[in-house]
Amino acid sequence: MDSQDKAKALDRTINHETYIARMNNDELIAVINRLEDFDEVTTALTELSIRDKELAGPPCLKILEESLGDEFLQAVAFHLLYEFDNEKAKRVITKK
């Protein structure tokens, strides 16, 4: 691992908001789908929603329907889905 890779790894660990802001949409979706670090997933989901609400809708729906992540991640997913499609968000919560 060279010094540039170490710097990227450190940036990802310490300041994932900055790291995630530099990702493209496909990379953001990959972070969301991995569900490794819920804070990182929350940041990626929020960033994706800022860029493209339609792209963020399906991952939000999946998180809610499958109860993935922690309560905070689910709350963010609900909020973002509600902004995009409030009727769908209400239906998912009603089912729960």
N, C-alpha and C positions, 0 to 999 in steps of 0.2 A: 504494500500500500504506500503510494507516494504521498508527499506532503499535501498535495491538492485534494486527494481522496480523504486524508485525515481531516483536513479543514472542512470538507463537505459533511463528513460523519459528525464532527463536533457541532457544526452549524445545525444539523438535523436534530441532534440531541438537545442542544441548549436553546435554540431559537427556531423551532419548527415553523413559526408563522412566516419568517423570512424565507426559509427553505421552501415551504409549500407555495408561496407566492410566485416563485420562479418556475414552478412545474407547469407543464402543458396539461390540457384537460384529460388526456389519456392517463397520464401519470397520477393525477388527482383521483381518478376513478380507481386506479390500481391500489392506491393507499386506502381508499374507502372499502374496497372489496376485501383487502387483507385483514382489516379489523385488528391490527396488532397493538396499536397504541390509541386508546379512545380519544385522548386529547388531540393527537395528530389527525385522526379520522374526523373529528369535529371541525378542526381548522380546514381540512381539505374539503369537507362537505360545504362549509360556509363559503370558501373561496370559489368552489364550483358553482354554487348558487348565485354568487355575485356575477360570475361570468355568463352563466347560461342556466336559468331556472329550469328549463325543460330537461336539461341533462341531469340536473340534481334531483328531479322528481322521483325517478325510479329507485335510486339508492335510498332516498328518504323513506319511500314506501316499504322497501324491503326491510330496513332497520325496524320500522314500526310493526309490520306484520309478523316478523319473526322474532321480535323482542331482542334484537341484537344490541350489544354494547351495554353501557351502564345507563342509569336514569338520565344523566345529563345529556349524553349523546342522543337518546331517544327524544328528549325535550327539544333539542336543537333540530332534529329531523322533523319533528312535528311542526315546529315553528316555520321551518323552511318550506315544508310541503303545504302548510296552510297558506303561506304567501303565494304559492304557485297555483294550488287547487284546493281551496278551502272545503269544498264539498267532499273530495276524496279524503282529506285529512279527518273530517268529522266522521265519515263512515268507518275509517280504520279504528278510531278511538271508540266509537260506539260498539264495534264488535268486541273490543277488549272488555 
